[in-house]
Amino acid sequence: MNINEIKYDIKVAFDRLDESEYQELYNYNYTLDYDEEFLAEEIKPNLRGDLKERVELCTDAVKSYEKFMKHDLETRQCVIFKTYQGNSELAACLSLLQLIVRNGKLDLHVFTRSQNYNNNFDYDNQTYMMVLQYVLGFINQDIEVGKIHVHVTSLHRYC
């Protein structure tokens, strides 16, 4: 699905909830298509830490690629676990990413602990695309861009 289709589905899901000030979609899953136009949009980070996190995710993904996938593209070991900035004992909101090559395509699996739909959704999805694009640039084989599979434990918004 493209980003606009996913956003529409999320809007419908939120609209089904009561009209309280805080709404949450629990264990929300979607599969996102890589989209160069969306990737090229200028989406500003909500917090200064978001930009730092984006850079770290791209850097950590390449480090994991170099350690695991460079030697075995079919591995399932290319996993990036992020901790909360300032407290390494807590999982970050974008807590785990896994890169995996199957059938000649590089897919990204994202496990998000918590995401504010109003403030971070577009930025985070653009970040996922950047990670996929960045790692794909390091693969010296004929591998195509795949899908981004996202699980959000708590997708929430304040009305």
MOJOZI-V598283 format. One record per backbone hydrogen bond with DSSP energy under -1.0 kcal/mol. NH is the residue of the N-H (numbers start at 1). CO is the residue of the C=O. Records with the same first field share a line. If there is no record, write none. Layout:
NH=CO ; CO
This chain:
6=2
7=3
8=4
9=5
10=6
11=7
12=8
13=9
14=10
15=11
16=12
17=14
23=157
25=155
27=153
28=152
30=150
32=148
33=1
39=35
40=36
43=41
50=47
52=48
53=49
54=50
55=51
56=52
57=53
58=54
59=55
60=56
61=57
62=58
63=59
64=60
65=61
66=62
67=63
68=64
70=65
75=72
79=77
80=97
82=95
84=90
87=84
90=87
92=82
95=93
96=111
97=80
98=109
99=78
100=107
102=105
105=102
106=144
107=100
108=147
109=98
110=149
111=96
112=151
113=93
115=154
117=156
120=116
124=120
125=121
126=122
127=123
128=124
129=125
130=126
131=127
132=128
133=129
134=130
135=131
136=132
137=133
138=135
143=141
144=104
146=106
148=32
149=108
150=30
151=110
152=28
153=112
155=25
156=115
157=23
159=21
